[in-house]
Amino acid sequence: MSASTRVSRRRFVGGAAALGALPLLSRRAAAAEVDVVVVGAGAAGLAATRELLRQGMSVATLEASSRIGGRVHTDLARFGVPYDIGAHWMHLGATNPFLRYARDNGFDVYAAPTEETVYVGDREASEAEYAAYDAAYEAAIGAISAAGRQSRDVSPASVVPDGGPWHDFVHFLIGPWEMGKDFDGFSCADWWSGDDGTDWYCREGYGAVVAHSARDLDVRLSTRVRSIDWSGSGVAVETDSGSIRARACIVTVSTGVLASGDIRFVPELPAEKLESFHGISMGFYDHIALLFDENVFGTAPDEYLLYNASTHGAHSPALMGLLTNVSGTGLTLADVGGDFARELEEADGEAAIDFAKAELRKMFGGAIEGHLVKAHFTRWGRNPLTRGSYASANPGAFPLRSALRRPVGDRVWFAGEACSPGEWATVGGAHHSGEEAARVVAADIRSA
């Protein structure tokens, strides 16, 4: 997931099951195979599972893919070094449960450096150019913040002033590189609702921390959910390998999957709930991962390398932001976002890599390509189990955040990063959302 090196906007807005509840659970055990079905084993689903077990519930956790973790996964095989295919930034260090877990379990974590170098053409920007960039950035942030403070549910495109030669660059930083959407694709009110905090990195990979934390949980992998029937007193969850009856269900898949209709609900969900799947929509944010045989950029580990666009007023700037020499491994994440990332995803798999090579040749000459060992493009929007990278409210759709969180029929709950009031677009936010949903569901089952 993306990181903002200048402005963060995040502001973080039960005990074990009571002995007295045990007879109730025992009496009702015959009514369902399990107390709760959890759909999805990303950060939210894993957190919900653990909390439900802690609360004394029986749980079936279903995951369509062949692994746990969802959009946070560390790959070791592709490059021979830890490669976070999805989330890499450990956002909101003060409240992020995985940062605390990593420290307690021997992982090497460190505060994310904020150094950045900006290029114009084949050279670093001059002092005057850095000053112009700063002015354009502050003007854009000021305009979006002012609209957000006033709860104006409008797009940044409608309020950000023209930043001159740095407009597209600033657009890229605040929009595609942070939100996964262009200036016309997200709400100022939603942007303003995000929590504030510092970012951290894990040398072994963020996904490695999440996987380690859930290593003892029982998850049914490669089990795709086709429908959720909530017409009766409980729920019936239909999968490729059969049906499971439960008293309740917690759905933790992305809004992209929910909006696609890949999971059918019987009866159909209320109109506002369906609208929330589309209104809190997925953005596009992808890594073009590049492994070099040496530190070709001459940067410190985890230093940002950015460059200005030669266009002005593009709908979706054709730019990438580079996190160079990740943890000193020689791996660089050249990240793209917004509609430009979507366009690269829709082309063949080599289009994004060719784009990255061409941009680097402009800055550093053709010799840099000779040091490239291997490359990979993530294409999260083409993944049928995510259909995007992370969610934010479309302009005019900010109120649908609360609609997305609301349960249906006191039997179907929803959790995930998109359901977090302030930690949205973060792994920690997904975890907290899943945990909270599990506490509410457990209390509801006991009181029934």
N, C-alpha and C positions, 0 to 999 in steps of 0.2 A: 504494500500500500504506500501511498505517497507520503512525502514529508514536506512541511513548509519550513524553510531555513530562516524565515523572517517573522512570520506572524502565525501563531497558533490560535485557534478559536475554540478550544475545548474547555468546558466548565462542568465539572461533574455535578450534575443536578441529582432466623428461627431455630430455633433449637431443635434437638432430636425429637422424634415422635413421642408424644406423651403416652405414658403407660396406660392411661385410661382409654386411649383410642384403640388399643390392640384388640379387644373383643369385637369392636365394630368391624375392623379389617378382617378378622377371622370369620365373622358371620357372613360377610359379603363376598368372600373369596370365590364361592362357586359361581358368582354372577359374571365373572370375566376370567380370562386366562391370566391376565396381569392387571395391575392397577393402572399403569400408564404406558402408552407407546410413545417413544420419542422418535420423530422422523428427522434423520440427519445426524451425522456424527462429526460436524465441525465444532468450533469452540463452544457455540451455544448448546448444541445437543449433548456434548460431553459434560458440560457444566450441569445441565439439567439432570442428566443421568446420575451423576455423582450426588447431587443434592437430594434427589428422590430416594436414592438408596440410603442416604444418611437419615432421611425422614422415615425410614422403615417401609417404603413402598416397593412393590415388585415392578420391574421395568423390562421392557423389550426395546432396545435401541437399534434402529434400522438405518443402514447406510447403503446408498446405491452404488458407490464406487468400491474399489478393492482396498481402500485404505481409510484411515480416520484423518481428521484435520481439516477437511474442506478446503477453504481458500488460504490456509496456512500450512505449508508443507515444505520441508527441506529435502532436496534431492542431493545425494552424494555421488551417484553413478555417472551423471551426464558430464560433469567437468572434473570430477575427482576432488572437488573442494565443496564445502557447504554452499548450496545454491537455494535460496528461498524463492520458490517459483511464484508464490503469492505474496502474502504479507512479509515484510522484512523489518520495517520500523516498529519497535516496541513503543507505541504511543503512550502518553500519559503515565509517565514513570511513577508518579506519586500514588496512583490508584490502580495501576496495572497489576493484576494478580500474578501474571506470568513472570514479571520482573522479580517479584519477591520469590516466586517458586524457583526461578533459575538460580538466584543467589544461594538459596537454601540447599540446592542440589548440585552444586559444583560446576555450573555452567559459567563461562567467561563472558560477563556482560560489562558494557562500558557506555558512558554517555555519548550520544551521537555528536560528532564534531559538526560545526556549522560553517566551516570555511568554504568559500565559493570563489571560483574564478570565472569571469565572463569574457567571452571572445566576441569580437566583431570581425568577421571575415577570418583571416589567417593570423590574427594577432589578439593579444589581450586588450580589453577596452581601456581607453585613456581615463584619466581622472575626471575629465569633463563628461565623458560618456557614462562613467559610473554615477556621477552626480545626476545626469539626466534620467538614468534608469531609476535611481532612488526616488526622484521627484515623481516620475510616472507611477511607480509602485505605490508610494504613499498616497497619491491622489486616488488611485483605484481602491486601495484598502479603506481609505477614509469614506469614499462614497458608498461602498458596500456596507461598511459598519454603520454608517448613519441610517441607511435604509433598514438594516437589521434591527438597530435599537428602536426604531419606530414601528417594528413588526410589519414592515412593508413586504408583502409576499410577492415580490417582483424579481425579475432577473437582473443580474449585474449588467447585462448589455443595455438595460434601460437607464442605468444611473451612472455608470463609469464614464468619466470624461475622456476625450481623445488624448492618448498619451504620446502622440507624435511618432517619431521613429521607434520608440520603445513600446508602443501600444500592444503589438502582437506578442512580444516577449512577456510583458506583464500579464496579458491575457492567459498565456500558457502557464505561467507560474501559479496563478491563483485558481484558474479553472482546470484545464486538463491535468496538470501535474499534481494538484492537490485534490480536486473534487472528482476527477475522471469525467468531467463534463465541460463543455464550452460555456461562455458567458451567458448564452441564451438558454442554458439547459438546467439551471438550478436557482433556488430561491434565496434571496438575501436574508430573509427571516430564518430560513433553515440553516444557512451558513453561520449566522450569528448565534444560533442555539448550541453550537458545538462547544465541547469542553476545552479547557486550556491546560497545557502541561508540556513537559520535556520528553524528548525521544531518546531511546536507547537502542543499542545493537547487541546481538548475541553472536559471538564468534562461531559457535557451533550451528547457528541457524535458529530462527524463531520457531520454525516448524518442529525442530528437534525438541525444543522445550515443551511445546504443546503435546507432542506424541509421548514424551516421557511422562508427562503429568497424567496421561490417560492409559498408561500401559497395563493397568490392572482391571480396566473396565471391559465388560463383555459386550461386544458390538457385533451384530449380524451384518457382515460385509456383503457386498454384491447382492443386496436385497432392495430392489426398486419398488417403491410404493406407487401403486396405480390409482387407488381411490381411498377415500375416507368417508365412511357412511356414519353420519351422526344423527340419523333419523330416530333411533331408539333411545333407550335409557343410558346407553353407553356409546361406544364407537366400535366400528368394525373396520380394520385397516387391511385392505387387500393388497397383496404383494405378488411378485412373480412366483413366489414359492408358497403361496397360500394366504389364508386370512387369519388375523389375530384380533381377538375381542379384548377390549379394555374398558375401564371406567372413564378414561380421559386420554387425550392425545396432545402432545406438544409438538408443533410443526416448526422446524428450525431451518428449512430450506430458504434460499434467497428469494427476494421479490421477483427476480427474473424468472425463476422456475414457477413461482405461483402465478405470475401474469401469463405464462405460456399455456396454462391449462394442462400441463403434463400430469398433475395430480388432480383427479376429479373429486369434487365434494358432492355428497348426496345427503340431503337435498342441496341445491345450489346455495352458495353463501349469500348473505345480504348484499345489496347493491353497493353500499358504502365500503364494505370490506373488499369487494372485488375492485372497486375504484382505487383503493389504497395500494393494491399491488402494482397498479400502473402509475399512480401518482408519486409514490416513493420508488422511483425507478432506478435501475442499475446504470452506473456509468461504465466507461471503458477505460481501463488503465492496464498497460502491459509492459513487461520487461522485454527489451531486446538485450539478452545477456551475451556478453562478449568476453571470452577468455584470451588474454594476451600472454606471450611468453616472457614479458618483462614489463616494468612500469613505464609504458610508452608515453604517459602524460606527464611524468615527473611530479606527480601530486603526492601528498600525504595519503595514508590510508583513509578511506571513506571521505574523500574531499569531493565537493560538487564542482562539476564543470558544465557551464551553461554557455549559450551563444545566442546572439540576436538574430531575428529573422530579416530577410531582405524584402519581405512583403509588408503591407500595411492594411489593416482592416479585414484580415482573413476571417472567414466564419470559424474555422478551426485551424489554428496555426500549425504548419508542418514543422514541428520542432521536437526535440528530445532533450531530456535533462539527464545528465550522466552522474551517477555515483561511482567514482573511480576507485580501483584497487580495493575492493570490498574486503575489510578485515586483513588487508595486506596480502590477499591471495592472488592478485592479478586479474580477478574477475571484475568486470565493469557492468553495471546495470544502466543501460541507455533506455530510459522510460518514455513512453508516449501515452497520450490520453485523449479523451474526447472523441469527437467524430472522426478526427484524423486516425486515431488508433483503430476505430471501427472499420474505416476504409482499408487499412493495412490488413486487418483480420480477414476481410472479405476477399482479398487477393490471395495468391498462393503463399505458402509458408515462407518463401524466400524474399518476398517483397519488402518486408520490414528489415530484414538483415541487409539487403541491398541498399535500402534507404540509409541505414546507420553507417554503412561503409562509405557511401557517397558523401554524407555530411562530414565524416571524419577526414576524408581526403581533402575537402575544402579547407579545413582548418590546419591539418598537419602534413598534407602532401601524400603522395601515393605510397611512400615507403611504410607507412603505418600498417597497411593491410598485410604486409609480409610477416608481421608479428602476431597476427590473429590466428589462434589455434583452433577455436571452435565457437559456434554461436547457436543461440536458441531464442525463439519467439514464443511467448506464453499463450496468447489468443484466448483470454478468459471469456470473452463474449461468445466464442464458438463452442465453449464447453457446455454440453446440454445439462450438466448438473449445477451450473452456476448462472450461465447466460448473462455474464457481466462480471464486474470486479467488486463493486460495493455500491450502496444505494444512497441517494439523496432526494430531497423533495423537488419536484418540478416547480417552476414558478406558478403560484396559485394553489399549490397542493400541500403546503406546510401543515394545515390542520389534519391532514390524513395520517400524519405520524401517529396521533393518538388512536385513530380508527384502526390502524394496522395492529396496534398492541392489544386491542380489546378482544376477549375471548368470544366464542360463538356457542350459544346454547349451554354454557357452563360445562362444555365437554371438549371443545377444541381451543387450545391456546396457541399463540404464536410468539416466537422468540428469535433472536438473532441480532446482528449489528444494526439492521434497519429499524429494529424495535427499540433501540436504546434512545432515551430522551436526549442525551448529550454526548455519549461516547460512540455515536454511530460512525461507521466506516473504520472501526478498530476491532481487533481481536479481543481486547479486554472488554469492550462494550458488548460484544457477542456473549462472552462468558458471563458477565453480570446479568444480561437479559435472560439467559437460560437458567441461571441460578434463581433469579427472582420468580420466573414463571413456575419453576418447580416448587418453590415454597408455597405459592398461592394454590397450585393444584393439590399439593399434599394437604393443605389446610381445608380445601374444599371437599376433598374425599372424606376426611375425618368427620366433617360436620354434616355429611349427607345422612 
